[in-house]
Amino acid sequence: MQHQLQRLSTFSDSLNAGSETAEDNYAFDEQAVAEECLRILHALDEAVFSSVPEDTVKRYIRYHQSGIAQLAGKVALRCPADLLENNPGANSARFLRLQLFSMLDHIQRFHTAYTDPDIIIPKGYLAAMHPELGPGTEKLAHLVRSFSGNPLFKECLLDYLDIFSSASQPPYLRFGQLSYYRYFLQELTAFFEGQPRPDDQLLQSALIRLNFNHLGFLACFQQSLKNKASQAASPGACLDIFSSAERQLAYLHPLVPFCFDPSWPSIHTMIGNWLEEEMALAPTRYQGLIAPSSTPSSEKIPLNFSVASLACLTRLLFEEGFYAMDNITDILKFTAKHFHSKKQLHISPGSLSKEYYAITQVTAANVLDLLKRMSARVTRKYFPACAALSAAIYFFA
């Protein structure tokens, strides 16, 4: 398999968007460009159906996907949007850019499994795809506006749809996000059309299954559940609301491996961690109202220590080989399960792990002060002669 982009680069280099006469652009042949693009796509298709190993095919497809995207960006710089339509150089640049966009679309549609989702979409690509995405986006936006549930969900979804319906393309939009949007558009439209009157619960479930890890959706979900909890008749009923949501979440796994933002965890993970934290904090918030038998503190050892200081001390002990095991995750889980701080009756392994890897100087200073006091106590109690000698030296110095 040979790399196929050399001649396309030559066409790109021949462009002169600032020229005002066709003669200045004599080296550019639109028919030759179209034929070259078709030849490259045919070579890519042949590679996919060849006997070459999958990893080799993936590298081959991704190399060309990246190269074509870079060429399209290069052409965009040569063809400013404000050039007149009758400028031959600008017209040639537009033609080449549309051909490159068409190639990228072909690769994205027919060779999705081999593409690189992290490649940034070249400027103007989204506008070129508007004839395909525009009608579907408008249709889904209309369905969302007709939704009679929580307005926060409507606002969140409409903000997301606006990214793909506005004239200006957001920077750093990636091909993986565009692939996800196509899937999202199809599935959520089918959801609204199949549910004449969907409620908040059904919409939440659908978005979790779509792995819509949009922070706006996460905030809406949290606010919706907090509103329900604030209206609970008792602290026990409040806890039941969160535990019920946790049980329902267990059955709502994402249907696809990709998501809205690959830099964030899946929406299932984010909601699950938040529910765990919320249920852990609930006994503290309702301390004095919940019966002692319902609090987990009776099974835990109370500490005059903050969670951050506990994490720091745990890390020092682990790094000094105090524990006869090398799995810090199990150690953190055990510590969170059997201790509680002055302010948190329930410490989750997640919060303890977060503090473990983000120790500040203030926390370290508090732990250092404790260790100094412990060292002084050991010296006074078990080495009195040394303590007396140290005191004498200090006194006569």
C-alpha positions in Angstrom: 0.0 0.0 0.0 1.4 3.4 -1.0 0.6 6.8 0.3 -1.6 8.6 -2.2 -1.5 12.3 -1.2 1.5 13.6 -3.1 -0.4 14.7 -6.2 -3.2 16.3 -4.2 -0.5 18.3 -2.4 0.7 19.4 -5.8 -2.8 20.6 -6.7 -3.0 22.5 -3.4 0.4 24.2 -4.0 -0.7 25.3 -7.5 -3.5 27.4 -6.1 -3.2 31.2 -6.0 -6.3 32.5 -4.3 -5.1 36.1 -4.8 -5.0 35.9 -8.6 -7.5 37.7 -10.6 -7.2 36.1 -14.0 -7.7 32.5 -15.1 -4.3 32.5 -16.8 -2.6 32.7 -13.3 -4.3 29.5 -12.4 -3.6 27.4 -15.5 -1.9 24.6 -13.6 -5.2 23.8 -11.8 -7.4 21.2 -13.6 -10.7 20.5 -11.8 -11.3 17.3 -13.8 -7.9 16.0 -12.8 -8.5 16.8 -9.2 -11.8 14.9 -9.2 -10.2 11.9 -10.9 -7.4 11.9 -8.4 -9.8 12.1 -5.4 -11.7 9.1 -6.8 -8.5 7.2 -7.4 -7.4 7.7 -3.7 -10.8 6.6 -2.4 -10.7 3.5 -4.6 -7.2 2.7 -3.1 -8.5 3.2 0.4 -11.5 0.9 -0.3 -9.2 -1.8 -1.7 -7.0 -1.6 1.3 -10.0 -2.2 3.6 -11.0 -5.4 1.7 -7.5 -6.7 1.2 -5.7 -9.4 3.2 -3.4 -6.8 4.9 -3.5 -7.0 8.8 -6.1 -4.8 10.5 -3.5 -2.7 12.3 -1.8 -1.9 9.0 -5.1 -0.9 7.4 -6.0 1.3 10.4 -2.6 3.2 10.1 -3.1 3.5 6.4 -6.6 5.0 6.6 -5.7 7.3 9.5 -2.6 8.6 7.7 -4.8 9.6 4.7 -7.6 11.0 6.9 -5.1 13.2 8.7 -3.3 14.3 5.5 -6.6 15.1 3.8 -7.8 17.1 6.8 -4.5 19.1 6.9 -4.7 19.8 3.2 -8.3 21.1 3.6 -7.1 23.4 6.4 -4.2 24.6 4.2 -6.6 25.3 1.3 -8.9 27.2 3.7 -6.0 29.6 4.5 -5.5 30.1 0.8 -9.2 30.8 0.3 -10.5 33.5 2.7 -14.3 33.5 3.0 -14.5 37.1 1.8 -13.0 36.4 -1.7 -15.4 37.2 -4.6 -17.1 34.3 -6.3 -15.7 35.4 -9.7 -12.1 35.1 -8.5 -10.7 32.1 -10.4 -8.1 31.3 -7.7 -10.8 31.4 -5.0 -13.2 29.2 -7.1 -10.5 26.6 -7.6 -9.7 26.6 -3.9 -13.4 26.1 -3.1 -13.6 23.3 -5.6 -10.6 21.5 -4.1 -11.8 22.0 -0.6 -15.2 20.5 -1.3 -13.5 17.5 -3.0 -11.4 17.0 0.1 -14.5 17.4 2.4 -16.2 14.8 0.2 -13.3 12.4 0.7 -13.3 12.9 4.5 -17.1 12.3 4.5 -16.6 9.0 2.6 -13.9 7.8 5.0 -16.0 8.8 8.0 -19.1 7.0 6.7 -17.6 3.8 5.2 -14.4 3.2 7.2 -15.5 4.5 10.6 -13.8 1.6 12.4 -10.4 2.6 11.0 -10.6 6.4 11.5 -9.0 8.5 14.2 -11.7 10.2 16.3 -9.3 12.7 17.7 -8.4 14.4 14.4 -9.7 18.0 14.4 -12.3 18.8 11.7 -11.0 21.3 9.2 -12.6 24.7 9.0 -15.7 24.9 6.9 -16.4 21.1 7.0 -19.4 21.4 9.2 -21.0 24.0 6.9 -20.4 21.7 3.9 -22.2 18.9 5.8 -25.2 21.2 6.6 -27.4 19.8 3.7 -27.1 16.4 5.4 -27.2 17.4 9.1 -29.3 20.6 8.9 -32.8 19.0 8.3 -32.3 16.3 11.0 -31.0 18.9 13.5 -34.0 21.2 12.9 -36.4 18.3 13.2 -34.9 17.2 16.5 -34.8 20.8 17.8 -38.6 21.0 17.1 -39.3 17.8 19.0 -37.2 19.0 21.9 -39.0 22.3 22.0 -42.3 20.4 22.2 -41.1 18.4 25.2 -43.3 19.3 28.2 -40.9 18.1 30.9 -38.1 19.8 32.8 -37.0 23.0 31.0 -33.4 22.5 32.1 -33.3 19.3 29.9 -34.7 21.3 27.0 -32.1 24.0 27.4 -29.3 21.6 27.6 -30.3 19.7 24.5 -31.0 22.8 22.4 -27.5 24.2 23.3 -26.0 21.0 22.1 -28.0 21.0 18.8 -27.0 24.7 18.3 -23.4 23.7 17.9 -24.3 21.8 14.7 -26.9 24.2 13.4 -25.0 27.5 13.7 -23.1 29.1 10.9 -19.8 29.3 12.8 -18.0 26.0 13.5 -16.6 25.7 17.0 -12.8 25.3 17.2 -11.3 21.9 18.1 -14.4 20.0 17.0 -13.2 16.4 16.3 -14.4 13.7 13.9 -15.3 11.4 16.8 -17.7 14.0 18.1 -19.3 14.4 14.7 -19.7 10.6 14.5 -21.4 10.7 17.9 -23.6 13.5 16.9 -24.9 11.6 13.8 -25.7 8.6 16.1 -27.2 10.9 18.7 -29.4 12.7 16.1 -30.8 9.4 14.8 -31.4 7.7 18.1 -32.9 10.7 20.0 -35.2 11.5 17.1 -36.5 7.9 17.1 -37.0 8.2 20.9 -39.2 11.3 20.7 -41.1 9.9 17.7 -41.7 6.6 19.6 -42.8 8.3 22.8 -45.8 10.6 22.3 -45.5 12.1 25.8 -42.1 11.3 27.3 -41.4 12.3 30.9 -38.2 13.4 32.6 -37.4 9.9 33.7 -37.7 8.4 30.2 -35.6 11.2 28.7 -32.9 10.8 31.4 -32.8 7.0 30.7 -32.5 7.6 27.0 -29.6 10.1 27.4 -27.7 7.8 29.7 -28.0 4.9 27.2 -26.7 7.3 24.6 -23.7 8.0 26.8 -24.5 11.8 26.6 -21.7 12.8 29.1 -22.5 16.5 28.6 -21.8 18.4 31.8 -25.0 20.4 31.3 -27.0 17.2 31.3 -25.1 16.0 34.4 -26.0 19.2 36.2 -29.7 18.9 35.1 -29.8 15.3 36.4 -28.3 16.4 39.7 -30.6 19.3 40.1 -33.7 17.3 39.2 -32.9 14.6 41.8 -32.0 17.2 44.5 -35.4 18.9 44.0 -37.1 15.5 44.6 -35.0 14.9 47.7 -35.7 18.3 49.1 -39.5 17.5 49.0 -39.1 14.2 50.8 -41.2 13.8 53.9 -38.3 12.5 56.0 -34.5 11.9 55.8 -35.2 8.2 55.3 -37.4 9.0 52.3 -34.6 11.3 51.0 -32.1 8.5 51.1 -34.6 6.2 49.4 -34.8 8.6 46.4 -31.0 8.4 45.9 -30.8 4.7 46.4 -33.7 4.1 44.0 -31.8 6.2 41.4 -28.7 4.2 42.0 -30.6 0.9 41.4 -32.2 2.2 38.2 -28.7 3.4 37.0 -27.5 -0.2 37.3 -29.7 -1.2 34.3 -28.8 1.8 32.1 -25.5 1.0 30.6 -24.4 3.0 27.4 -25.2 1.2 24.2 -22.1 2.4 22.3 -18.4 2.9 23.2 -18.2 6.5 22.0 -19.7 9.5 23.8 -20.3 13.3 23.6 -16.8 14.2 25.1 -14.2 11.4 25.2 -12.1 13.5 27.6 -14.7 12.9 30.3 -15.8 9.6 31.9 -19.0 8.0 30.7 -22.2 9.6 32.0 -22.9 6.3 33.8 -19.7 6.6 35.8 -20.2 10.3 36.5 -23.7 9.9 37.8 -22.8 6.7 39.7 -19.9 8.6 41.5 -22.2 11.5 42.3 -24.9 9.3 43.7 -22.4 7.6 45.9 -21.1 10.9 47.2 -24.6 12.3 47.7 -25.7 9.2 49.7 -22.6 9.5 51.8 -23.2 13.2 52.6 -26.9 12.7 53.3 -26.4 11.4 56.9 -24.3 14.4 57.7 -26.8 16.9 56.3 -29.6 15.3 58.4 -27.4 14.6 61.5 -29.7 14.7 64.5 -32.7 13.8 62.5 -31.8 10.3 61.4 -31.9 7.6 64.1 -28.5 6.5 65.3 -29.2 2.9 64.1 -29.5 4.2 60.5 -26.2 6.0 60.5 -23.1 4.1 59.4 -20.9 5.9 62.0 -21.6 3.2 64.7 -19.6 0.7 62.6 -16.7 3.1 62.0 -13.9 4.5 64.1 -14.2 8.3 64.5 -11.0 10.4 63.9 -10.1 13.9 64.9 -8.7 14.2 61.4 -9.8 15.6 58.1 -10.2 13.4 55.1 -7.2 15.2 53.4 -5.0 14.6 56.4 -6.1 10.9 56.6 -5.2 10.5 52.9 -1.8 12.1 53.5 -1.0 9.9 56.4 -2.2 6.8 54.5 0.1 7.8 51.6 3.1 8.2 54.0 2.5 4.8 55.6 2.1 3.2 52.1 5.3 4.7 50.7 7.2 3.7 53.8 6.1 0.0 53.4 3.9 0.0 56.5 1.3 -2.1 54.7 2.2 -5.7 53.8 0.5 -5.3 50.4 1.1 -3.1 47.3 -2.5 -2.5 46.2 -3.3 1.1 47.2 -6.8 0.9 45.9 -7.7 -1.9 48.4 -6.1 0.1 51.2 -8.1 3.2 50.4 -11.3 1.2 50.3 -10.6 -0.4 53.6 -9.7 2.9 55.2 -12.8 4.6 53.8 -15.0 1.7 55.1 -13.7 1.6 58.7 -13.1 5.3 59.5 -14.9 8.6 59.5 -13.7 12.1 60.0 -15.2 14.9 62.2 -17.2 16.4 59.3 -17.9 13.3 57.2 -19.6 10.3 58.7 -19.2 8.4 55.5 -16.0 8.7 53.5 -16.2 7.3 50.0 -13.2 5.6 48.4 -13.5 8.1 45.5 -13.1 11.2 47.7 -10.3 9.6 49.7 -8.5 8.7 46.5 -8.9 12.2 45.2 -7.3 13.6 48.3 -4.6 10.9 48.2 -3.3 12.2 44.8 -3.8 15.9 45.5 -2.1 16.6 48.8 -1.5 20.3 49.5 1.2 21.9 51.5 -1.3 22.9 54.2 -2.4 19.3 54.6 1.2 18.1 54.6 2.0 20.7 57.3 -0.8 19.5 59.5 0.4 15.9 59.2 4.0 16.9 59.8 3.0 18.7 63.0 1.2 15.5 64.2 4.3 13.4 63.4 6.6 15.8 65.3 4.3 15.6 68.4 4.3 11.8 68.2 8.1 11.8 67.9 8.4 14.1 70.9 6.1 11.9 72.9 8.0 8.7 72.1 11.3 10.4 73.1 9.9 11.6 76.4 8.2 8.3 77.3 10.7 5.8 76.2 14.0 7.7 76.1 13.9 10.0 79.1 17.7 10.3 79.3 17.8 11.6 75.8 15.0 13.9 76.5 16.7 15.3 79.6 20.0 15.7 77.7 18.3 17.5 74.9 16.6 19.8 77.4 19.9 20.5 79.1 21.7 21.3 75.9 18.9 23.6 74.9 18.9 25.3 78.3 22.7 25.9 78.5 23.1 26.7 74.8 
